[in-house]
Amino acid sequence: MESKGAEIAEFEGAGGAQGREVMERDQEVRYYIDVDWYDEEGLSFSDIAAARMCNDCQRRLDEEVEEKYPVVDPKTRRLSYELRRFRRGARPLQILRDCCSRKGGFITP
């Protein structure tokens, strides 16, 4: 399934903040991770993902970070950016993708 363009998605962020976010869809969707499955099986996806992180990232999981997010105003439909603060470990897949996966021994420790 190939999709191009942008999509507006509902989200619930850190601390229960809710809003709308623009998501770019310019790559083929190959798979997704069903986080609810982990909950149903009595597992924690966050704990499993954290266990695969490099030592540097594991030490920094509780740091607070701030990032810009694109947001669409529901009334004007205009794109703007807002700063959001959250615990670094709240986005484990981004950490794995951007840092840990680029280090030697990531796949085979």
For each residue, the residues with C-beta under 8 A, 3 or more apart:
1: 28 29
2: 28 29
3: 7 25 28 29
4: 25 26
5: 25 26
6: 22 23 24 25
7: 3 22 23 25
8: 20 21 22 23 72
9: 20 21 22 23
10: 18 19 20 21
11: 18 19 20 21
12: 16 17 18
13: 16 17 18 19 84 86
14: 17 84 85 86 87 90
15: 86
16: 12 13
17: 12 13 14 84
18: 10 11 12 13
19: 10 11 13 71
20: 8 9 10 11 71 72 74
21: 8 9 10 11 69 70 71 72
22: 6 7 8 9 70 71 72 79
23: 6 7 8 9
24: 6
25: 3 4 5 6 7 29
26: 4 5
27:
28: 1 2 3
29: 1 2 3 25 32
30:
31:
32: 29
33: 45 93
34: 37 38
35: 38 39 45
36: 39 40
37: 34 40 41
38: 34 35 41 43 44 45 48
39: 35 36 42 43 45
40: 36 37
41: 37 38
42: 39
43: 38 39 47 48
44: 38 47 48
45: 33 35 38 39 48 49 92
46: 49 50 89 92
47: 43 44 50 51
48: 38 43 44 45 51 52
49: 45 46 52 53 92 93 95 96
50: 46 47 53 58 61 89 92
51: 47 48
52: 48 49 96 100 106
53: 49 50 57 58 61 92 95 96 99 100
54: 57 58 99 100 103 106
55: 58 59
56: 59 60 99
57: 53 54 60 61 95 99 100
58: 50 53 54 55 61
59: 55 56
60: 56 57 63 88
61: 50 53 57 58 87 88 89
62: 87 88 89
63: 60 87 88
64: 85 86 87 88
65: 85 86 87 88
66: 83 84 85
67: 83 84 86
68: 81 82 83
69: 21 81 82 83 84
70: 21 22 79 80 81
71: 19 20 21 22 79 80 81 82
72: 8 20 21 22 77 78 79 80
73: 76 77 78 80
74: 20 77
75:
76: 73
77: 72 73 74
78: 72 73
79: 22 70 71 72
80: 70 71 72 73
81: 68 69 70 71
82: 68 69 71
83: 66 67 68 69
84: 13 14 17 66 67 69
85: 14 64 65 66
86: 13 14 15 64 65 67 90 91
87: 14 61 62 63 64 65 90
88: 60 61 62 63 64 65 91 95
89: 46 50 61 62 92 95
90: 14 86 87
91: 86 88 94 95
92: 45 46 49 50 53 89 95 96
93: 33 49 96 97
94: 91 97 98
95: 49 53 57 88 89 91 92 98 99 100
96: 49 52 53 92 93 99 100 101
97: 93 94 101
98: 94 95 101 102
99: 53 54 56 57 95 96 102 103
100: 52 53 54 57 95 96 103 106
101: 96 97 98 106
102: 98 99 106
103: 54 99 100 106
104:
105: 108 109
106: 52 54 100 101 102 103 109
107:
108: 105
109: 105 106
